[in-house]
Amino acid sequence: MITRSGTLQLWKKETLKKLEIQCLDISKMNNQPAAAAAAPPPPLPQWEVEANTLNLQGEHRLLYELLRDFHSFNREQCAKLRAEGYSSLSDLVNWKYKEIRSLLENLSNRPSTRGGQQFGDRRIKELQALSWFLTDRSRRGLSFNLDLYRQEASEYISFAEIDSEIDKDEVADKPEKFKYANWNKWEESVYIYLDSIISKNGAPLSYVIRKNLDEGVEWESLDRKTQQIHTAPLEGFTFNIDSKRVLTLVKELCLDTEAEAWFRNIKCGREAMKALQIYYDGPDESKRRKEEARSKLRRSWGAVNVTSVIKKRLTKSSLTSADELSLLQLRRPRTAAHCRIETGEWLQP
């Protein structure tokens, strides 16, 4: 039988044991080395420190990084470009090749006491390449893919130089005077001629009279010129200048012809060309051209039922004895016009 004093003694022993265990645990903890302090963050790149100091954001920050970190421009060169008004990516769009060299060489020849700043030949070429890349992407409706630029930066130096040497004044032959019978070829010749002229915004002048792209076409699959044609805006100051150039051309080619009546009161080159297309590509005019072709055919061969024969030849239908007789007539010497008619080209609008 456990007495009250015995119970007390047992409780004291258990309590002392628990205290000993706790003290042992505390001792072990004290003997352990302190946890390693967190490693300090790596220092920021120098360009980023400077950009933070200047509070540069967006395109301004991207350009500063590209010049300072990728192309190794110094701080003074970047500051001088900003002072001249070139502080963001968009500021470099449409900056002409020769104007870049002219400005930077002028700054390099100027003493520092008069705001001069040295730019070596390599720095000038790098800035020309960057400006060309950004301008090209902008005119084609593409984003400023700077990763792509970094991958092929040296290539763009060559592209910028080659593009600056292309003879912009070399244009195609001027279209002939408008003729109703040659509407399709005449329209195509106008496009070809305007395609060879560079407009005020850098795109081919044919952008003024461009037609809509086919549905579902992928933009990335289009060639560079087509992207430029369909990116140029059809409004604004530059478009108005280009549109007047096109209007002058169309008026000159249609002067004293039946075509000028369809755009007599129109003051826009695009609208003038659309007026001609609506009329001469319309169903009534298509039918009229076919009837004129048939009329010429009948006058050429008299009573021979050539229309029926040719249609059957085109559809591979069986020929009657009368048709065979007509074919014998067709085998006589033919003019170039006859050949066009026999092959079915006369059936086209």
Protein Blocks (a to p, Z undefined) as FASTA:
>chain_A
ZZfklmmmmmmmmmmmmmmmmmmmmmmmmmpccdddddddddddfklmmmmmnopghjll
mmmmmmmmmnopafklmmmmmmnopabfklmgopafklmmmmmmmmmmpcfklopacddf
klmmmmmmmmmmmmmmmmnopacdfklmmmmmmmmmmmmmmmmmpcfklccdddddddfk
lmmmmmmmmmmmmmmpccfkopafklmmcccddehiafklpcfklmmmmmpccedjklmm
mmmmmmmmmmmmmgoiaklmmmmmpcbfklmmmmmmmmmmpmklmmmmmmmmmmmmmmmn
omacfklmmmmmmnopacdfklmmmmmmmmpccdfklmmmmnommmpZZ
